Amino acid sequence: QVTSFQGVAIRSLCTSSPHDHPEHGRLVYKGNLAKAVLGVKFFSYSTSIFNLFMMPYIMLKTGIGFESLLIQAAFYGLIGFFTFVTPVTLHILTKGYVIRLYYKDEMDTYTAITYNAILAEKATVFHQKDVKIPDITKMFTTFYAKTKSMLVNPALFQNPEDYHHLMGYDKSLYFNFENLEEEKEAGERK
């Protein structure tokens, strides 16, 4: 592959697809809200840090330290809410949002890339048999990988068969008629 960069030819000898990752496998899903989630979390963290640094200045300049106890409690509660509760809530809501999902055919394993609490990418490796679909539809959960909730948008899978395999929809449903007959006979004996 030859590409031009400001008049200079650059040759790439890459044999794999640009969607392959040597460690994780083939890219099957890319979340479209990854930058938005990162931006909102970064903004929330930065405003919390700003609040922490500005709190002593505000207390000294406004003299709120000398007001009544009720006003102090209300002020500290409001600042504390926006400083600590908002980032924690955002993290809890978005910690399972999958920004990229890779699949390794030879091992039948998936690697889900999510953001952790310090905005770094975190890889979670799981097998297709570890996927559990919740009995009741949950707002921020499409499936569970082992015990971790994951959120994906089925419409964003490049190939619908990849989503079907992930969720286990491609497995054939069959009945073991021998066990069914044994259960029926055991029920009749009672």
CNS distance restraints for C-alpha pairs under 8 A (distance, minus, plus):
assign (resid   1 and name CA) (resid  11 and name CA) 5.94 0.50 0.50
assign (resid   1 and name CA) (resid  12 and name CA) 5.37 0.50 0.50
assign (resid   1 and name CA) (resid  13 and name CA) 6.80 0.50 0.50
assign (resid   1 and name CA) (resid  14 and name CA) 7.95 0.50 0.50
assign (resid   2 and name CA) (resid   9 and name CA) 6.60 0.50 0.50
assign (resid   2 and name CA) (resid  10 and name CA) 5.75 0.50 0.50
assign (resid   2 and name CA) (resid  11 and name CA) 4.63 0.50 0.50
assign (resid   2 and name CA) (resid  12 and name CA) 6.32 0.50 0.50
assign (resid   3 and name CA) (resid   9 and name CA) 5.86 0.50 0.50
assign (resid   3 and name CA) (resid  10 and name CA) 5.41 0.50 0.50
assign (resid   3 and name CA) (resid  11 and name CA) 6.57 0.50 0.50
assign (resid   4 and name CA) (resid   8 and name CA) 5.57 0.50 0.50
assign (resid   4 and name CA) (resid   9 and name CA) 4.57 0.50 0.50
assign (resid   4 and name CA) (resid  10 and name CA) 5.98 0.50 0.50
assign (resid   5 and name CA) (resid   9 and name CA) 6.32 0.50 0.50
assign (resid   5 and name CA) (resid  10 and name CA) 6.94 0.50 0.50
assign (resid  16 and name CA) (resid  20 and name CA) 6.37 0.50 0.50
assign (resid  19 and name CA) (resid  26 and name CA) 6.15 0.50 0.50
assign (resid  19 and name CA) (resid  27 and name CA) 5.19 0.50 0.50
assign (resid  20 and name CA) (resid  24 and name CA) 7.89 0.50 0.50
assign (resid  20 and name CA) (resid  25 and name CA) 5.63 0.50 0.50
assign (resid  20 and name CA) (resid  26 and name CA) 4.45 0.50 0.50
assign (resid  20 and name CA) (resid  27 and name CA) 5.80 0.50 0.50
assign (resid  21 and name CA) (resid  25 and name CA) 5.02 0.50 0.50
assign (resid  21 and name CA) (resid  26 and name CA) 6.21 0.50 0.50
assign (resid  21 and name CA) (resid  27 and name CA) 7.31 0.50 0.50
assign (resid  21 and name CA) (resid 102 and name CA) 7.86 0.50 0.50
assign (resid  24 and name CA) (resid 102 and name CA) 5.79 0.50 0.50
assign (resid  24 and name CA) (resid 103 and name CA) 6.78 0.50 0.50
assign (resid  24 and name CA) (resid 104 and name CA) 6.61 0.50 0.50
assign (resid  24 and name CA) (resid 110 and name CA) 7.60 0.50 0.50
assign (resid  24 and name CA) (resid 111 and name CA) 6.04 0.50 0.50
assign (resid  25 and name CA) (resid 102 and name CA) 5.49 0.50 0.50
assign (resid  25 and name CA) (resid 103 and name CA) 5.18 0.50 0.50
assign (resid  25 and name CA) (resid 104 and name CA) 4.58 0.50 0.50
assign (resid  25 and name CA) (resid 105 and name CA) 7.68 0.50 0.50
assign (resid  26 and name CA) (resid 102 and name CA) 5.17 0.50 0.50
assign (resid  26 and name CA) (resid 103 and name CA) 5.13 0.50 0.50
assign (resid  26 and name CA) (resid 104 and name CA) 6.25 0.50 0.50
assign (resid  27 and name CA) (resid 100 and name CA) 7.23 0.50 0.50
assign (resid  27 and name CA) (resid 101 and name CA) 6.00 0.50 0.50
assign (resid  27 and name CA) (resid 102 and name CA) 4.39 0.50 0.50
assign (resid  27 and name CA) (resid 103 and name CA) 6.44 0.50 0.50
assign (resid  28 and name CA) (resid 100 and name CA) 7.81 0.50 0.50
assign (resid  28 and name CA) (resid 101 and name CA) 5.81 0.50 0.50
assign (resid  28 and name CA) (resid 102 and name CA) 5.57 0.50 0.50
assign (resid  28 and name CA) (resid 103 and name CA) 6.56 0.50 0.50
assign (resid  28 and name CA) (resid 157 and name CA) 6.09 0.50 0.50
assign (resid  28 and name CA) (resid 158 and name CA) 6.06 0.50 0.50
assign (resid  28 and name CA) (resid 159 and name CA) 7.18 0.50 0.50
assign (resid  28 and name CA) (resid 162 and name CA) 6.68 0.50 0.50
assign (resid  29 and name CA) (resid  99 and name CA) 7.90 0.50 0.50
assign (resid  29 and name CA) (resid 100 and name CA) 5.52 0.50 0.50
assign (resid  29 and name CA) (resid 101 and name CA) 4.94 0.50 0.50
assign (resid  29 and name CA) (resid 102 and name CA) 7.03 0.50 0.50
assign (resid  29 and name CA) (resid 156 and name CA) 6.41 0.50 0.50
assign (resid  29 and name CA) (resid 157 and name CA) 4.84 0.50 0.50
assign (resid  29 and name CA) (resid 158 and name CA) 6.38 0.50 0.50
assign (resid  30 and name CA) (resid  98 and name CA) 7.77 0.50 0.50
assign (resid  30 and name CA) (resid  99 and name CA) 5.66 0.50 0.50
assign (resid  30 and name CA) (resid 100 and name CA) 4.50 0.50 0.50
assign (resid  30 and name CA) (resid 101 and name CA) 6.53 0.50 0.50
assign (resid  30 and name CA) (resid 156 and name CA) 6.84 0.50 0.50
assign (resid  30 and name CA) (resid 157 and name CA) 7.27 0.50 0.50
assign (resid  31 and name CA) (resid  98 and name CA) 6.35 0.50 0.50
assign (resid  31 and name CA) (resid  99 and name CA) 4.60 0.50 0.50
assign (resid  31 and name CA) (resid 100 and name CA) 6.11 0.50 0.50
assign (resid  31 and name CA) (resid 152 and name CA) 7.10 0.50 0.50
assign (resid  31 and name CA) (resid 153 and name CA) 7.33 0.50 0.50
assign (resid  31 and name CA) (resid 156 and name CA) 6.91 0.50 0.50
assign (resid  32 and name CA) (resid  99 and name CA) 7.54 0.50 0.50
assign (resid  32 and name CA) (resid 156 and name CA) 7.82 0.50 0.50
assign (resid  33 and name CA) (resid  37 and name CA) 6.01 0.50 0.50
assign (resid  33 and name CA) (resid  99 and name CA) 7.52 0.50 0.50
assign (resid  34 and name CA) (resid  38 and name CA) 6.18 0.50 0.50
assign (resid  34 and name CA) (resid  98 and name CA) 7.97 0.50 0.50
assign (resid  34 and name CA) (resid  99 and name CA) 5.30 0.50 0.50
assign (resid  35 and name CA) (resid  39 and name CA) 5.94 0.50 0.50
assign (resid  36 and name CA) (resid  40 and name CA) 6.06 0.50 0.50
assign (resid  37 and name CA) (resid  41 and name CA) 6.13 0.50 0.50
assign (resid  37 and name CA) (resid  94 and name CA) 7.17 0.50 0.50
assign (resid  38 and name CA) (resid  42 and name CA) 6.00 0.50 0.50
assign (resid  38 and name CA) (resid 115 and name CA) 7.83 0.50 0.50
assign (resid  38 and name CA) (resid 119 and name CA) 6.98 0.50 0.50
assign (resid  39 and name CA) (resid  43 and name CA) 6.03 0.50 0.50
assign (resid  40 and name CA) (resid  44 and name CA) 6.09 0.50 0.50
assign (resid  41 and name CA) (resid  45 and name CA) 6.11 0.50 0.50
assign (resid  41 and name CA) (resid  87 and name CA) 6.89 0.50 0.50
assign (resid  41 and name CA) (resid  90 and name CA) 6.75 0.50 0.50
assign (resid  41 and name CA) (resid  91 and name CA) 7.35 0.50 0.50
assign (resid  41 and name CA) (resid 119 and name CA) 7.67 0.50 0.50
assign (resid  42 and name CA) (resid  46 and name CA) 6.02 0.50 0.50
assign (resid  42 and name CA) (resid 119 and name CA) 7.58 0.50 0.50
assign (resid  43 and name CA) (resid  47 and name CA) 6.14 0.50 0.50
assign (resid  44 and name CA) (resid  48 and name CA) 6.21 0.50 0.50
assign (resid  44 and name CA) (resid  86 and name CA) 7.15 0.50 0.50
assign (resid  44 and name CA) (resid  87 and name CA) 5.71 0.50 0.50
assign (resid  45 and name CA) (resid  49 and name CA) 6.24 0.50 0.50
assign (resid  45 and name CA) (resid  87 and name CA) 6.20 0.50 0.50
assign (resid  46 and name CA) (resid  50 and name CA) 6.10 0.50 0.50
assign (resid  47 and name CA) (resid  51 and name CA) 6.05 0.50 0.50
assign (resid  47 and name CA) (resid  83 and name CA) 7.38 0.50 0.50
assign (resid  48 and name CA) (resid  52 and name CA) 6.29 0.50 0.50
assign (resid  48 and name CA) (resid  82 and name CA) 7.02 0.50 0.50
assign (resid  48 and name CA) (resid  83 and name CA) 4.41 0.50 0.50
assign (resid  48 and name CA) (resid  84 and name CA) 6.94 0.50 0.50
assign (resid  48 and name CA) (resid  87 and name CA) 7.74 0.50 0.50
assign (resid  49 and name CA) (resid  53 and name CA) 6.37 0.50 0.50
assign (resid  49 and name CA) (resid  83 and name CA) 7.55 0.50 0.50
assign (resid  50 and name CA) (resid  54 and name CA) 6.04 0.50 0.50
assign (resid  51 and name CA) (resid  55 and name CA) 5.85 0.50 0.50
assign (resid  51 and name CA) (resid  79 and name CA) 7.45 0.50 0.50
assign (resid  51 and name CA) (resid  83 and name CA) 6.42 0.50 0.50
assign (resid  52 and name CA) (resid  56 and name CA) 7.93 0.50 0.50
assign (resid  52 and name CA) (resid  83 and name CA) 7.35 0.50 0.50
assign (resid  53 and name CA) (resid  57 and name CA) 7.77 0.50 0.50
assign (resid  54 and name CA) (resid  58 and name CA) 6.11 0.50 0.50
assign (resid  55 and name CA) (resid  59 and name CA) 6.15 0.50 0.50
assign (resid  56 and name CA) (resid  60 and name CA) 6.20 0.50 0.50
assign (resid  57 and name CA) (resid  61 and name CA) 6.11 0.50 0.50
assign (resid  58 and name CA) (resid  62 and name CA) 5.82 0.50 0.50
assign (resid  59 and name CA) (resid  63 and name CA) 5.70 0.50 0.50
assign (resid  59 and name CA) (resid  64 and name CA) 5.56 0.50 0.50
assign (resid  59 and name CA) (resid  65 and name CA) 6.19 0.50 0.50
assign (resid  60 and name CA) (resid  64 and name CA) 7.55 0.50 0.50
assign (resid  60 and name CA) (resid  65 and name CA) 7.64 0.50 0.50
assign (resid  63 and name CA) (resid  67 and name CA) 7.27 0.50 0.50
assign (resid  64 and name CA) (resid  71 and name CA) 7.95 0.50 0.50
assign (resid  64 and name CA) (resid  72 and name CA) 6.68 0.50 0.50
assign (resid  65 and name CA) (resid  72 and name CA) 6.99 0.50 0.50
assign (resid  67 and name CA) (resid  71 and name CA) 6.67 0.50 0.50
assign (resid  67 and name CA) (resid  72 and name CA) 6.81 0.50 0.50
assign (resid  68 and name CA) (resid  72 and name CA) 6.41 0.50 0.50
assign (resid  69 and name CA) (resid  73 and name CA) 6.14 0.50 0.50
assign (resid  70 and name CA) (resid  74 and name CA) 6.23 0.50 0.50
assign (resid  71 and name CA) (resid  75 and name CA) 6.03 0.50 0.50
assign (resid  72 and name CA) (resid  76 and name CA) 6.02 0.50 0.50
assign (resid  73 and name CA) (resid  77 and name CA) 5.84 0.50 0.50
assign (resid  74 and name CA) (resid  78 and name CA) 6.14 0.50 0.50
assign (resid  75 and name CA) (resid  79 and name CA) 6.24 0.50 0.50
assign (resid  76 and name CA) (resid  80 and name CA) 5.73 0.50 0.50
assign (resid  77 and name CA) (resid  81 and name CA) 5.94 0.50 0.50
assign (resid  78 and name CA) (resid  82 and name CA) 6.50 0.50 0.50
assign (resid  79 and name CA) (resid  83 and name CA) 5.90 0.50 0.50
assign (resid  80 and name CA) (resid  84 and name CA) 5.77 0.50 0.50
assign (resid  80 and name CA) (resid  85 and name CA) 7.28 0.50 0.50
assign (resid  81 and name CA) (resid  85 and name CA) 5.00 0.50 0.50
assign (resid  81 and name CA) (resid  86 and name CA) 6.68 0.50 0.50
assign (resid  82 and name CA) (resid  86 and name CA) 5.41 0.50 0.50
assign (resid  82 and name CA) (resid  87 and name CA) 7.92 0.50 0.50
assign (resid  83 and name CA) (resid  87 and name CA) 7.33 0.50 0.50
assign (resid  84 and name CA) (resid  88 and name CA) 6.42 0.50 0.50
assign (resid  85 and name CA) (resid  89 and name CA) 5.97 0.50 0.50
assign (resid  86 and name CA) (resid  90 and name CA) 6.12 0.50 0.50
assign (resid  87 and name CA) (resid  91 and name CA) 6.11 0.50 0.50
assign (resid  88 and name CA) (resid  92 and name CA) 6.22 0.50 0.50
assign (resid  89 and name CA) (resid  93 and name CA) 6.20 0.50 0.50
assign (resid  90 and name CA) (resid  94 and name CA) 6.07 0.50 0.50
assign (resid  91 and name CA) (resid  95 and name CA) 5.46 0.50 0.50
assign (resid  91 and name CA) (resid 116 and name CA) 7.92 0.50 0.50
assign (resid  91 and name CA) (resid 117 and name CA) 6.38 0.50 0.50
assign (resid  93 and name CA) (resid 140 and name CA) 6.92 0.50 0.50
assign (resid  94 and name CA) (resid 140 and name CA) 7.93 0.50 0.50
assign (resid  95 and name CA) (resid 114 and name CA) 6.74 0.50 0.50
assign (resid  95 and name CA) (resid 115 and name CA) 6.21 0.50 0.50
assign (resid  95 and name CA) (resid 116 and name CA) 6.39 0.50 0.50
assign (resid  95 and name CA) (resid 117 and name CA) 7.70 0.50 0.50
assign (resid  96 and name CA) (resid 114 and name CA) 6.48 0.50 0.50
assign (resid  96 and name CA) (resid 115 and name CA) 7.99 0.50 0.50
assign (resid  96 and name CA) (resid 140 and name CA) 7.65 0.50 0.50
assign (resid  96 and name CA) (resid 141 and name CA) 7.51 0.50 0.50
assign (resid  96 and name CA) (resid 148 and name CA) 7.40 0.50 0.50
assign (resid  96 and name CA) (resid 149 and name CA) 5.63 0.50 0.50
assign (resid  96 and name CA) (resid 150 and name CA) 4.47 0.50 0.50
assign (resid  96 and name CA) (resid 151 and name CA) 5.61 0.50 0.50
assign (resid  97 and name CA) (resid 114 and name CA) 6.06 0.50 0.50
assign (resid  97 and name CA) (resid 115 and name CA) 7.73 0.50 0.50
assign (resid  97 and name CA) (resid 150 and name CA) 5.98 0.50 0.50
assign (resid  97 and name CA) (resid 151 and name CA) 4.77 0.50 0.50
assign (resid  97 and name CA) (resid 152 and name CA) 6.62 0.50 0.50
assign (resid  98 and name CA) (resid 112 and name CA) 6.09 0.50 0.50
assign (resid  98 and name CA) (resid 113 and name CA) 5.75 0.50 0.50
assign (resid  98 and name CA) (resid 114 and name CA) 5.03 0.50 0.50
assign (resid  98 and name CA) (resid 150 and name CA) 6.47 0.50 0.50
assign (resid  98 and name CA) (resid 151 and name CA) 5.92 0.50 0.50
assign (resid  98 and name CA) (resid 152 and name CA) 5.95 0.50 0.50
assign (resid  99 and name CA) (resid 112 and name CA) 7.62 0.50 0.50
assign (resid  99 and name CA) (resid 113 and name CA) 5.74 0.50 0.50
assign (resid  99 and name CA) (resid 114 and name CA) 5.67 0.50 0.50
assign (resid  99 and name CA) (resid 115 and name CA) 7.94 0.50 0.50
assign (resid 100 and name CA) (resid 112 and name CA) 6.05 0.50 0.50
assign (resid 100 and name CA) (resid 113 and name CA) 5.19 0.50 0.50
assign (resid 100 and name CA) (resid 114 and name CA) 7.40 0.50 0.50
assign (resid 101 and name CA) (resid 110 and name CA) 6.82 0.50 0.50
assign (resid 101 and name CA) (resid 111 and name CA) 5.70 0.50 0.50
assign (resid 101 and name CA) (resid 112 and name CA) 4.59 0.50 0.50
assign (resid 101 and name CA) (resid 113 and name CA) 6.22 0.50 0.50
assign (resid 102 and name CA) (resid 110 and name CA) 5.52 0.50 0.50
assign (resid 102 and name CA) (resid 111 and name CA) 5.06 0.50 0.50
assign (resid 102 and name CA) (resid 112 and name CA) 6.52 0.50 0.50
assign (resid 103 and name CA) (resid 108 and name CA) 7.03 0.50 0.50
assign (resid 103 and name CA) (resid 109 and name CA) 5.86 0.50 0.50
assign (resid 103 and name CA) (resid 110 and name CA) 4.54 0.50 0.50
assign (resid 103 and name CA) (resid 111 and name CA) 6.47 0.50 0.50
assign (resid 104 and name CA) (resid 108 and name CA) 5.55 0.50 0.50
assign (resid 104 and name CA) (resid 109 and name CA) 5.36 0.50 0.50
assign (resid 104 and name CA) (resid 110 and name CA) 6.37 0.50 0.50
assign (resid 105 and name CA) (resid 109 and name CA) 7.15 0.50 0.50
assign (resid 108 and name CA) (resid 127 and name CA) 6.23 0.50 0.50
assign (resid 108 and name CA) (resid 128 and name CA) 6.61 0.50 0.50
assign (resid 109 and name CA) (resid 125 and name CA) 6.86 0.50 0.50
assign (resid 109 and name CA) (resid 126 and name CA) 5.64 0.50 0.50
assign (resid 109 and name CA) (resid 127 and name CA) 4.39 0.50 0.50
assign (resid 109 and name CA) (resid 128 and name CA) 6.27 0.50 0.50
assign (resid 110 and name CA) (resid 125 and name CA) 5.65 0.50 0.50
assign (resid 110 and name CA) (resid 126 and name CA) 5.38 0.50 0.50
assign (resid 110 and name CA) (resid 127 and name CA) 6.04 0.50 0.50
assign (resid 110 and name CA) (resid 128 and name CA) 7.16 0.50 0.50
assign (resid 111 and name CA) (resid 123 and name CA) 6.17 0.50 0.50
assign (resid 111 and name CA) (resid 124 and name CA) 5.42 0.50 0.50
assign (resid 111 and name CA) (resid 125 and name CA) 4.38 0.50 0.50
assign (resid 111 and name CA) (resid 126 and name CA) 6.47 0.50 0.50
assign (resid 112 and name CA) (resid 123 and name CA) 5.62 0.50 0.50
assign (resid 112 and name CA) (resid 124 and name CA) 5.12 0.50 0.50
assign (resid 112 and name CA) (resid 125 and name CA) 6.46 0.50 0.50
assign (resid 113 and name CA) (resid 121 and name CA) 6.21 0.50 0.50
assign (resid 113 and name CA) (resid 122 and name CA) 5.48 0.50 0.50
assign (resid 113 and name CA) (resid 123 and name CA) 4.64 0.50 0.50
assign (resid 113 and name CA) (resid 124 and name CA) 6.48 0.50 0.50
assign (resid 114 and name CA) (resid 121 and name CA) 5.59 0.50 0.50
assign (resid 114 and name CA) (resid 122 and name CA) 5.22 0.50 0.50
assign (resid 114 and name CA) (resid 123 and name CA) 6.58 0.50 0.50
assign (resid 114 and name CA) (resid 124 and name CA) 7.94 0.50 0.50
assign (resid 115 and name CA) (resid 119 and name CA) 5.38 0.50 0.50
assign (resid 115 and name CA) (resid 120 and name CA) 5.51 0.50 0.50
assign (resid 115 and name CA) (resid 121 and name CA) 4.68 0.50 0.50
assign (resid 115 and name CA) (resid 122 and name CA) 5.71 0.50 0.50
assign (resid 116 and name CA) (resid 120 and name CA) 5.64 0.50 0.50
assign (resid 116 and name CA) (resid 121 and name CA) 6.30 0.50 0.50
assign (resid 116 and name CA) (resid 122 and name CA) 6.01 0.50 0.50
assign (resid 126 and name CA) (resid 130 and name CA) 6.29 0.50 0.50
assign (resid 126 and name CA) (resid 131 and name CA) 7.90 0.50 0.50
assign (resid 126 and name CA) (resid 145 and name CA) 6.36 0.50 0.50
assign (resid 126 and name CA) (resid 146 and name CA) 7.16 0.50 0.50
assign (resid 127 and name CA) (resid 131 and name CA) 7.25 0.50 0.50
assign (resid 128 and name CA) (resid 165 and name CA) 7.73 0.50 0.50
assign (resid 128 and name CA) (resid 166 and name CA) 5.95 0.50 0.50
assign (resid 128 and name CA) (resid 167 and name CA) 7.67 0.50 0.50
assign (resid 128 and name CA) (resid 168 and name CA) 7.39 0.50 0.50
assign (resid 130 and name CA) (resid 144 and name CA) 7.83 0.50 0.50
assign (resid 130 and name CA) (resid 145 and name CA) 5.59 0.50 0.50
assign (resid 130 and name CA) (resid 146 and name CA) 5.04 0.50 0.50
assign (resid 131 and name CA) (resid 143 and name CA) 6.52 0.50 0.50
assign (resid 131 and name CA) (resid 144 and name CA) 5.54 0.50 0.50
assign (resid 131 and name CA) (resid 145 and name CA) 4.76 0.50 0.50
assign (resid 131 and name CA) (resid 146 and name CA) 6.31 0.50 0.50
assign (resid 131 and name CA) (resid 166 and name CA) 7.40 0.50 0.50
assign (resid 131 and name CA) (resid 167 and name CA) 6.78 0.50 0.50
assign (resid 131 and name CA) (resid 168 and name CA) 7.98 0.50 0.50
assign (resid 132 and name CA) (resid 143 and name CA) 5.74 0.50 0.50
assign (resid 132 and name CA) (resid 144 and name CA) 5.01 0.50 0.50
assign (resid 132 and name CA) (resid 145 and name CA) 6.58 0.50 0.50
assign (resid 132 and name CA) (resid 146 and name CA) 7.37 0.50 0.50
assign (resid 132 and name CA) (resid 167 and name CA) 7.82 0.50 0.50
assign (resid 133 and name CA) (resid 142 and name CA) 7.02 0.50 0.50
assign (resid 133 and name CA) (resid 143 and name CA) 4.72 0.50 0.50
assign (resid 133 and name CA) (resid 144 and name CA) 6.27 0.50 0.50
assign (resid 133 and name CA) (resid 167 and name CA) 7.26 0.50 0.50
assign (resid 134 and name CA) (resid 138 and name CA) 7.40 0.50 0.50
assign (resid 134 and name CA) (resid 141 and name CA) 7.94 0.50 0.50
assign (resid 134 and name CA) (resid 142 and name CA) 7.53 0.50 0.50
assign (resid 134 and name CA) (resid 143 and name CA) 6.26 0.50 0.50
assign (resid 134 and name CA) (resid 144 and name CA) 7.30 0.50 0.50
assign (resid 137 and name CA) (resid 141 and name CA) 7.62 0.50 0.50
assign (resid 137 and name CA) (resid 142 and name CA) 7.70 0.50 0.50
assign (resid 138 and name CA) (resid 142 and name CA) 7.24 0.50 0.50
assign (resid 140 and name CA) (resid 149 and name CA) 7.98 0.50 0.50
assign (resid 140 and name CA) (resid 150 and name CA) 7.64 0.50 0.50
assign (resid 140 and name CA) (resid 151 and name CA) 5.92 0.50 0.50
assign (resid 141 and name CA) (resid 149 and name CA) 5.58 0.50 0.50
assign (resid 141 and name CA) (resid 150 and name CA) 5.39 0.50 0.50
assign (resid 141 and name CA) (resid 151 and name CA) 4.84 0.50 0.50
assign (resid 141 and name CA) (resid 152 and name CA) 7.92 0.50 0.50
assign (resid 142 and name CA) (resid 149 and name CA) 7.43 0.50 0.50
assign (resid 142 and name CA) (resid 150 and name CA) 5.89 0.50 0.50
assign (resid 142 and name CA) (resid 151 and name CA) 4.89 0.50 0.50
assign (resid 142 and name CA) (resid 152 and name CA) 6.16 0.50 0.50
assign (resid 143 and name CA) (resid 149 and name CA) 6.02 0.50 0.50
assign (resid 143 and name CA) (resid 150 and name CA) 5.50 0.50 0.50
assign (resid 143 and name CA) (resid 151 and name CA) 6.87 0.50 0.50
assign (resid 143 and name CA) (resid 167 and name CA) 7.71 0.50 0.50
assign (resid 144 and name CA) (resid 148 and name CA) 5.37 0.50 0.50
assign (resid 144 and name CA) (resid 149 and name CA) 4.44 0.50 0.50
assign (resid 144 and name CA) (resid 150 and name CA) 5.80 0.50 0.50
assign (resid 145 and name CA) (resid 149 and name CA) 6.39 0.50 0.50
assign (resid 145 and name CA) (resid 150 and name CA) 6.88 0.50 0.50
assign (resid 153 and name CA) (resid 157 and name CA) 7.52 0.50 0.50
assign (resid 154 and name CA) (resid 160 and name CA) 7.80 0.50 0.50
assign (resid 154 and name CA) (resid 163 and name CA) 6.58 0.50 0.50
assign (resid 155 and name CA) (resid 160 and name CA) 7.95 0.50 0.50
assign (resid 157 and name CA) (resid 162 and name CA) 7.09 0.50 0.50
assign (resid 157 and name CA) (resid 163 and name CA) 6.48 0.50 0.50
assign (resid 158 and name CA) (resid 162 and name CA) 7.92 0.50 0.50
assign (resid 159 and name CA) (resid 163 and name CA) 7.28 0.50 0.50
assign (resid 160 and name CA) (resid 164 and name CA) 6.38 0.50 0.50
assign (resid 161 and name CA) (resid 165 and name CA) 6.06 0.50 0.50
assign (resid 161 and name CA) (resid 170 and name CA) 7.92 0.50 0.50
assign (resid 162 and name CA) (resid 166 and name CA) 6.14 0.50 0.50
assign (resid 163 and name CA) (resid 167 and name CA) 6.20 0.50 0.50
assign (resid 164 and name CA) (resid 168 and name CA) 5.95 0.50 0.50
assign (resid 164 and name CA) (resid 169 and name CA) 4.86 0.50 0.50
assign (resid 164 and name CA) (resid 170 and name CA) 5.68 0.50 0.50
assign (resid 165 and name CA) (resid 169 and name CA) 6.02 0.50 0.50
assign (resid 165 and name CA) (resid 170 and name CA) 5.46 0.50 0.50
assign (resid 165 and name CA) (resid 171 and name CA) 7.82 0.50 0.50
assign (resid 175 and name CA) (resid 180 and name CA) 7.88 0.50 0.50
assign (resid 176 and name CA) (resid 180 and name CA) 6.41 0.50 0.50
assign (resid 177 and name CA) (resid 181 and name CA) 6.11 0.50 0.50
assign (resid 178 and name CA) (resid 182 and name CA) 6.26 0.50 0.50
assign (resid 179 and name CA) (resid 183 and name CA) 6.11 0.50 0.50
assign (resid 180 and name CA) (resid 184 and name CA) 6.20 0.50 0.50
assign (resid 181 and name CA) (resid 185 and name CA) 6.18 0.50 0.50
assign (resid 182 and name CA) (resid 186 and name CA) 6.13 0.50 0.50
assign (resid 183 and name CA) (resid 187 and name CA) 6.12 0.50 0.50
assign (resid 184 and name CA) (resid 188 and name CA) 6.27 0.50 0.50
assign (resid 185 and name CA) (resid 189 and name CA) 6.29 0.50 0.50
assign (resid 186 and name CA) (resid 190 and name CA) 6.69 0.50 0.50
